[in-house]
Amino acid sequence: MAGSELDGLKVGDDAVVPRARYTDPGFAALEFERLWGRVWQVACREEEVADVGDFLEYTIGDQSILVVRSAPDTVGAFFNTCLHRGTRLAEGTGRFDEDCMRCRYHAWRYDLGGALIEVVDGEEFDPLPEGLGLGKVRAECWAGFVWITLDPGAPPLLEYLGPLPALLAPYHLEGMRLRANLATVLPANWKVVVDAFNEGYHVQGTHPQLLAWTDDVSLEYEALGIHAHYGRLPGARRALRPSPRLGLAEGDYDEGEILEHFVAGLGGLFSDDERALVARVRAEAGAGGTTMLARYQAGRRQLLEAHGVDTTPFTDDQLTSADDVFFFPNMVGPIYPGSAIVFRVRPNGLDPDSAVKDTWFLEWPRPGHESRRARRRFYPEWTERDWGEITNQDYANMDHVQRGMHTRGGGLRLNRRQESNVLHMHRTIDRYLGAP
């Protein structure tokens, strides 16, 4: 794509986003070259390669990367191609036998650090260079995730992520474990999918049933370097109230029902204990002169502490609020004390009209309970599974949005406040694409 063509696809000073950014194969090709080839991106959770010899294949576009645990405290990454005839060395997830990677084609072998250790009939080759090994991909670990970058000149991971490590330090994501690992293919550009989870403006249109249970208006949107965040407005106290859009006065709604629906949206963390706590709080309505929310927050602090979660860094309101964080370019999700639901989105191969979405449910391991490795479940068609009412509504939207992007109709005009994170993401993409 020539520079002049890119100029026509940039976000304008008027904040209008061209539709072709979601559909044009040339724009997608430039993203693979200048965006995906340069950013840090999550390949997996560390626990997915927990033991020496464990591997996981991560794909982005037409690139395949092997993440390998080579020692108890070392995780590396390599381009997944044999140096002999180019065969991919492994697919999916698994474990390398005999502490080496063996090519299925001609049986060349590499140690878990990527060094070439055996060439069958090696004397029949021209002398091979000393120290030959698989092409290394930069890999670093933070917050329990394995991050990779294809760019040898990329900044260190913590510098790239700033200021998110400081914001998220109290949550100790590195101590959480995968409860469920779900993946599916959605019929939309990867940015359509990320956009949908990077703002709360769509709740009133896509999820109107939620308005009775949530205040979707009192949210702050904030750019954090190249990343972003949204959550409750500074100084705004959490309250058990519906959306102001409904115009209901106090007394026109049931705080207990709102609390029940809030707990149902926590991703299943300690679900039986949480439901019992809600039932007890509702039964004690009016007791002690404290509000239902305050009693629930106090009970939730005790519950989390009993399960090993350090709640001292969090205010009472933070115990019942989420930090919705966007990790540029493609990971987003609500993070609570003791749990998180993280979405990773990437192109499905080279197709600009298709994306792969991974959903990771993270929770604090319960003392005395043996952690079991979550099995990744993959659904080639999202309709193969019931994802629950809210997610089903989001996924059903994707096809309509993507087909609409192909229809002529001018640029996309975003809400300057509630979609500011979306606009910030697109402008950050433009900075990457504009750099030679």
C-alpha positions as CSV (number, residue, x, y, z in Angstrom):
1,M,0.0,0.0,0.0
2,A,1.5,3.3,-1.0
3,G,1.8,6.2,1.4
4,S,-0.9,8.3,-0.4
5,E,-3.3,5.4,-0.1
6,L,-2.6,5.1,3.6
7,D,-3.3,8.8,4.0
8,G,-6.9,8.1,2.8
9,L,-7.4,5.5,5.5
10,K,-6.1,7.4,8.4
11,V,-8.3,8.7,11.2
12,G,-9.0,12.3,10.4
13,D,-8.6,15.3,12.6
14,D,-12.4,15.3,12.8
15,A,-12.2,11.8,14.4
16,V,-13.9,10.2,11.5
17,V,-12.8,6.5,11.1
18,P,-12.7,5.2,7.4
19,R,-14.6,2.0,7.0
20,A,-12.0,0.5,4.8
21,R,-9.7,0.1,7.8
22,Y,-11.9,-2.9,8.6
23,T,-12.1,-4.4,5.2
24,D,-9.2,-3.5,2.9
25,P,-6.7,-6.3,2.3
26,G,-4.0,-3.8,1.7
27,F,-4.6,-2.1,5.0
28,A,-4.6,-5.6,6.7
29,A,-1.2,-6.4,5.0
30,L,0.2,-3.1,6.3
31,E,-1.0,-4.0,9.8
32,F,0.9,-7.3,9.6
33,E,4.0,-5.6,8.5
34,R,4.1,-2.5,10.8
35,L,1.8,-3.4,13.7
36,W,1.8,-7.1,14.4
37,G,5.5,-7.3,13.5
38,R,6.4,-4.7,16.1
39,V,4.1,-4.8,19.1
40,W,4.3,-7.0,22.2
41,Q,1.4,-9.5,22.2
42,V,0.2,-12.2,24.6
43,A,1.0,-15.7,23.3
44,C,-0.4,-17.7,26.3
45,R,-0.5,-18.0,30.1
46,E,2.6,-19.3,31.8
47,E,0.6,-22.2,33.3
48,E,-0.1,-23.4,29.7
49,V,3.6,-24.3,29.5
50,A,4.1,-25.2,33.1
51,D,6.5,-28.1,32.9
52,V,9.9,-28.4,31.2
53,G,9.3,-29.6,27.6
54,D,5.8,-28.1,27.4
55,F,5.1,-26.2,24.2
56,L,2.3,-24.0,22.7
57,E,1.9,-22.8,19.2
58,Y,0.9,-19.2,18.8
59,T,-0.1,-17.9,15.3
60,I,-0.5,-14.4,14.1
61,G,-1.3,-13.9,10.4
62,D,0.9,-16.4,8.5
63,Q,3.5,-16.6,11.3
64,S,3.8,-19.5,13.7
65,I,5.7,-19.2,16.9
66,L,6.5,-22.0,19.4
67,V,6.5,-21.1,23.0
68,V,8.6,-23.6,24.9
69,R,9.4,-24.2,28.6
70,S,13.1,-25.0,28.5
71,A,13.8,-24.9,32.3
72,P,11.7,-24.5,35.4
73,D,12.3,-20.7,35.3
74,T,12.8,-20.2,31.6
75,V,10.2,-19.8,28.8
76,G,11.5,-19.1,25.2
77,A,9.9,-18.6,21.8
78,F,11.1,-19.6,18.3
79,F,9.9,-19.4,14.8
80,N,8.2,-22.7,14.1
81,T,10.2,-23.9,11.1
82,C,13.0,-26.4,10.7
83,L,16.2,-25.0,9.3
84,H,16.5,-27.9,6.9
85,R,13.4,-27.9,4.6
86,G,11.1,-25.5,6.5
87,T,8.7,-28.0,8.1
88,R,6.7,-26.8,11.1
89,L,8.1,-28.6,14.2
90,A,4.9,-28.7,16.2
91,E,1.2,-27.7,16.2
92,G,-1.3,-26.8,18.9
93,T,-0.1,-27.7,22.4
94,G,1.8,-30.6,23.9
95,R,5.1,-31.8,25.3
96,F,8.4,-32.6,23.6
97,D,9.8,-36.0,24.4
98,E,13.4,-36.5,25.3
99,D,13.9,-32.8,26.1
100,C,14.3,-32.0,22.4
101,M,12.3,-30.8,19.3
102,R,12.5,-33.4,16.5
103,C,11.5,-32.5,13.0
104,R,9.0,-35.1,11.7
105,Y,10.4,-34.9,8.1
106,H,14.1,-35.7,8.2
107,A,14.6,-36.0,12.0
108,W,16.8,-33.0,12.7
109,R,16.8,-32.3,16.4
110,Y,17.0,-29.1,18.5
111,D,17.3,-28.8,22.2
112,L,14.6,-26.9,24.2
113,G,16.7,-23.8,23.9
114,G,16.5,-24.0,20.1
115,A,20.1,-25.1,19.4
116,L,20.6,-27.6,16.6
117,I,21.9,-30.8,18.2
118,E,21.6,-33.5,15.6
119,V,21.7,-33.7,11.8
120,V,21.1,-37.2,10.4
121,D,24.1,-38.0,8.0
122,G,25.5,-34.6,8.8
123,E,28.8,-35.5,7.1
124,E,27.1,-35.4,3.8
125,F,26.3,-31.7,4.1
126,D,28.6,-28.8,3.4
127,P,30.0,-27.7,6.8
128,L,27.2,-26.3,8.9
129,P,27.9,-23.1,10.8
130,E,28.7,-23.4,14.5
131,G,26.0,-22.5,16.9
132,L,23.2,-23.0,14.4
133,G,19.7,-22.9,15.9
134,L,16.1,-22.0,15.5
135,G,15.3,-18.3,14.9
136,K,14.6,-16.8,18.3
137,V,11.5,-14.7,19.1
138,R,11.8,-12.3,22.0
139,A,9.7,-13.5,24.9
140,E,9.1,-12.1,28.4
141,C,6.7,-12.9,31.2
142,W,4.5,-10.5,33.1
143,A,1.3,-10.9,35.1
144,G,1.3,-14.6,34.4
145,F,1.2,-14.1,30.6
146,V,3.9,-15.0,28.1
147,W,4.4,-12.0,25.8
148,I,6.2,-12.2,22.4
149,T,7.4,-9.6,19.9
150,L,8.6,-10.2,16.4
151,D,10.7,-7.0,16.5
152,P,14.2,-7.4,17.8
153,G,14.3,-3.6,18.3
154,A,11.1,-3.4,20.4
155,P,11.3,-1.6,23.8
156,P,11.5,-3.8,26.9
157,L,8.1,-5.3,27.8
158,L,7.6,-3.3,31.0
159,E,8.4,-0.1,29.1
160,Y,5.9,-1.0,26.4
161,L,3.2,-1.8,28.9
162,G,3.7,1.4,31.1
163,P,1.7,2.5,33.1
164,L,-0.4,-0.7,33.3
165,P,2.0,-2.7,35.6
166,A,1.6,-0.1,38.3
167,L,-2.2,0.2,37.9
168,L,-2.7,-3.6,38.0
169,A,0.0,-4.5,40.6
170,P,-2.6,-4.8,43.5
171,Y,-4.5,-7.5,41.5
172,H,-1.6,-9.9,41.3
173,L,-2.6,-11.4,38.0
174,E,0.5,-13.6,38.1
175,G,-1.1,-15.4,41.1
176,M,-4.4,-16.2,39.3
177,R,-5.0,-19.4,37.4
178,L,-7.1,-20.3,34.3
179,R,-10.5,-21.6,35.3
180,A,-11.7,-21.8,31.6
181,N,-10.0,-21.2,28.3
182,L,-12.5,-20.7,25.3
183,A,-11.7,-19.7,21.8
184,T,-13.9,-19.1,18.7
185,V,-13.9,-17.6,15.3
186,L,-16.0,-14.5,14.7
187,P,-17.1,-13.2,11.2
188,A,-15.6,-9.8,11.6
189,N,-12.3,-7.8,11.5
190,W,-10.3,-8.1,14.6
191,K,-10.8,-4.3,15.3
192,V,-14.6,-4.7,15.2
193,V,-14.3,-7.3,18.0
194,V,-11.9,-5.2,20.1
195,D,-14.0,-2.1,19.6
196,A,-17.0,-3.9,21.0
197,F,-15.3,-4.6,24.4
198,N,-13.5,-1.2,24.7
199,E,-16.5,1.0,25.5
200,G,-19.8,0.9,27.5
201,Y,-21.8,3.0,25.0
202,H,-23.3,-0.1,23.3
203,V,-25.0,-1.4,26.4
204,Q,-28.1,0.6,25.9
205,G,-28.4,-0.6,22.3
206,T,-27.2,-4.2,22.4
207,H,-28.0,-5.2,26.0
208,P,-31.0,-3.1,26.9
209,Q,-32.0,-5.8,29.5
210,L,-28.9,-4.7,31.6
211,L,-30.2,-1.2,32.1
212,A,-32.3,-2.3,35.0
213,W,-29.2,-3.6,36.8
214,T,-26.3,-1.4,35.9
215,D,-25.3,2.3,35.7
216,D,-23.8,2.4,32.3
217,V,-23.4,6.2,32.3
218,S,-21.1,6.9,35.2
219,L,-18.0,5.6,33.5
220,E,-14.6,7.3,32.9
221,Y,-12.6,6.6,29.8
222,E,-8.9,7.2,30.0
223,A,-5.9,6.8,27.7
224,L,-2.8,5.3,29.4
225,G,0.1,5.7,27.1
226,I,-0.8,3.5,24.1
227,H,-3.2,1.5,26.2
228,A,-6.5,2.6,27.8
229,H,-8.9,2.0,30.7
230,Y,-12.4,2.6,31.7
231,G,-14.2,2.4,35.0
232,R,-16.1,4.4,37.5
233,L,-15.8,8.2,37.4
234,P,-13.3,9.6,40.0
235,G,-15.1,10.2,43.3
236,A,-18.3,8.5,42.1
237,R,-19.5,6.1,44.8
238,R,-20.8,2.7,43.6
239,A,-24.5,2.4,44.3
240,L,-27.0,-0.4,43.6
241,R,-29.0,1.5,41.0
242,P,-30.2,1.1,37.5
243,S,-29.1,3.1,34.5
244,P,-30.1,6.8,34.7
245,R,-31.4,6.3,31.2
246,L,-34.5,4.7,32.7
247,G,-35.4,7.7,34.7
248,L,-36.3,5.7,37.8
249,A,-36.4,7.3,41.2
250,E,-35.1,5.7,44.4
251,G,-37.8,3.2,45.6
252,D,-38.7,2.3,42.0
253,Y,-36.2,-0.5,41.9
254,D,-35.1,-3.5,44.1
255,E,-31.4,-3.1,45.3
256,G,-31.3,-6.8,46.1
257,E,-32.1,-7.8,42.5
258,I,-29.4,-5.5,41.3
259,L,-26.9,-7.0,43.7
260,E,-27.8,-10.5,42.5
261,H,-27.3,-9.5,38.8
262,F,-24.0,-7.9,39.7
263,V,-22.7,-11.1,41.3
264,A,-23.9,-13.1,38.4
265,G,-21.6,-11.0,36.2
266,L,-18.4,-11.6,38.2
267,G,-17.4,-14.6,36.0
268,G,-18.3,-17.3,38.5
269,L,-15.6,-16.5,41.1
270,F,-16.5,-18.5,44.3
271,S,-20.0,-18.6,42.9
272,D,-21.7,-20.7,45.5
273,D,-20.2,-18.6,48.4
274,E,-21.1,-15.4,46.6
275,R,-24.7,-16.4,46.1
276,A,-25.0,-17.4,49.8
277,L,-23.5,-14.0,50.8
278,V,-26.1,-12.2,48.6
279,A,-28.9,-14.2,50.1
280,R,-27.7,-13.4,53.7
281,V,-27.3,-9.7,52.9
282,R,-30.8,-9.5,51.4
283,A,-32.3,-11.3,54.4
284,E,-30.7,-8.7,56.7
285,A,-32.2,-5.7,54.9
286,G,-32.2,-2.7,57.2
287,A,-30.1,-4.3,59.9
288,G,-27.5,-2.3,61.7
289,G,-28.2,0.9,59.9
290,T,-25.8,0.0,57.0
291,T,-26.7,-0.2,53.4
292,M,-27.1,-3.5,51.5
293,L,-24.1,-2.7,49.4
294,A,-21.9,-1.9,52.4
295,R,-22.8,-5.2,54.0
296,Y,-22.1,-7.1,50.8
297,Q,-18.7,-5.3,50.4
298,A,-17.7,-6.2,53.9
299,G,-18.8,-9.8,53.4
300,R,-17.0,-10.0,50.1
301,R,-13.8,-8.7,51.7
302,Q,-14.0,-11.5,54.3
303,L,-14.7,-14.0,51.6
304,L,-11.8,-13.0,49.4
305,E,-9.4,-12.9,52.3
306,A,-10.5,-16.4,53.3
307,H,-9.5,-17.6,49.8
308,G,-6.1,-16.0,50.0
309,V,-6.7,-12.7,48.2
310,D,-5.0,-9.7,49.7
311,T,-7.7,-7.0,49.8
312,T,-5.8,-4.4,51.7
313,P,-4.9,-2.3,48.5
314,F,-8.6,-2.0,47.6
315,T,-11.3,0.4,48.8
316,D,-14.7,-1.1,49.5
317,D,-16.0,0.3,46.2
318,Q,-13.1,-1.3,44.3
319,L,-14.2,-4.7,45.7
320,T,-17.4,-4.3,43.6
321,S,-16.0,-2.5,40.6
322,A,-13.9,-3.6,37.7
323,D,-10.9,-2.1,36.0
324,D,-11.7,-2.6,32.3
325,V,-8.2,-2.4,30.8
326,F,-7.2,-2.3,27.1
327,F,-3.7,-3.7,26.4
328,F,-2.7,-2.3,23.0
329,P,-3.3,-3.6,20.4
330,N,-5.6,-6.6,21.1
331,M,-6.3,-7.6,24.7
332,V,-9.1,-6.2,26.8
333,G,-11.3,-7.2,29.8
334,P,-12.6,-6.5,33.2
335,I,-10.3,-7.2,36.1
336,Y,-11.7,-7.6,39.7
337,P,-9.9,-8.3,43.0
338,G,-9.5,-12.1,42.8
339,S,-10.8,-12.6,39.3
340,A,-10.6,-11.4,35.7
341,I,-12.1,-12.1,32.3
342,V,-9.6,-11.3,29.6
343,F,-10.3,-11.3,25.8
344,R,-7.5,-11.6,23.3
345,V,-8.4,-10.9,19.7
346,R,-6.3,-11.4,16.5
347,P,-6.8,-11.8,12.8
348,N,-7.8,-15.2,11.6
349,G,-4.9,-15.9,9.3
350,L,-4.7,-13.2,6.6
351,D,-8.5,-12.7,6.3
352,P,-9.6,-9.1,7.1
353,D,-13.2,-10.3,7.6
354,S,-12.5,-12.9,10.3
355,A,-11.0,-12.9,13.8
356,V,-10.0,-15.4,16.5
357,K,-11.2,-14.5,20.0
358,D,-9.8,-16.2,23.1
359,T,-11.6,-15.8,26.4
360,W,-9.7,-16.5,29.6
361,F,-11.5,-16.7,32.9
362,L,-8.9,-16.2,35.6
363,E,-9.4,-16.7,39.3
364,W,-7.5,-16.9,42.5
365,P,-6.6,-20.5,43.4
366,R,-8.5,-21.7,46.5
367,P,-6.3,-22.8,49.4
368,G,-6.3,-26.6,49.7
369,H,-7.7,-27.1,46.2
370,E,-5.4,-28.7,43.6
371,S,-5.2,-26.6,40.5
372,R,-5.9,-28.4,37.3
373,R,-4.7,-27.2,33.9
374,A,-7.6,-25.7,32.0
375,R,-8.2,-27.4,28.6
376,R,-8.6,-25.0,25.7
377,R,-11.9,-25.5,24.0
378,F,-12.1,-24.2,20.4
379,Y,-15.3,-23.6,18.5
380,P,-14.8,-22.9,14.7
381,E,-18.3,-21.4,14.6
382,W,-19.3,-19.3,17.6
383,T,-22.9,-20.6,17.2
384,E,-21.8,-24.0,18.3
385,R,-21.9,-22.9,21.9
386,D,-24.3,-21.0,24.1
387,W,-22.2,-18.2,25.5
388,G,-24.9,-16.7,27.6
389,E,-27.3,-14.0,26.7
390,I,-25.0,-11.0,26.8
391,T,-22.1,-12.6,24.9
392,N,-24.5,-14.1,22.4
393,Q,-25.8,-10.6,21.7
394,D,-22.3,-9.3,21.3
395,Y,-21.3,-12.1,18.9
396,A,-24.5,-11.8,16.9
397,N,-23.6,-8.1,16.3
398,M,-20.3,-8.9,14.7
399,D,-21.6,-10.2,11.4
400,H,-23.9,-7.2,11.0
401,V,-21.1,-4.8,11.8
402,Q,-18.7,-6.3,9.4
403,R,-21.1,-6.5,6.5
404,G,-22.1,-3.0,7.2
405,M,-18.5,-1.9,6.9
406,H,-18.5,-3.2,3.3
407,T,-21.5,-1.0,2.5
408,R,-20.8,2.5,1.2
409,G,-21.9,5.1,3.7
410,G,-19.1,7.4,4.7
411,G,-16.8,7.3,7.6
412,L,-17.6,6.2,11.2
413,R,-18.4,9.0,13.6
414,L,-17.5,8.2,17.2
415,N,-18.8,9.4,20.5
416,R,-16.1,11.8,21.7
417,R,-16.3,10.6,25.3
418,Q,-17.8,7.1,25.5
419,E,-15.9,5.9,22.5
420,S,-12.7,7.8,23.2
421,N,-10.8,4.6,23.9
422,V,-11.8,3.2,20.5
423,L,-10.6,6.4,18.8
424,H,-7.3,6.3,20.8
425,M,-6.7,2.8,19.6
426,H,-7.1,3.7,16.0
427,R,-4.9,6.7,16.3
428,T,-2.2,4.6,17.9
429,I,-2.5,2.1,15.1
430,D,-1.9,5.0,12.6
431,R,1.3,5.9,14.4
432,Y,2.6,2.4,13.9
433,L,1.5,2.2,10.3
434,G,3.0,5.5,9.5
435,A,6.4,4.5,10.8
436,P,8.6,3.0,8.0
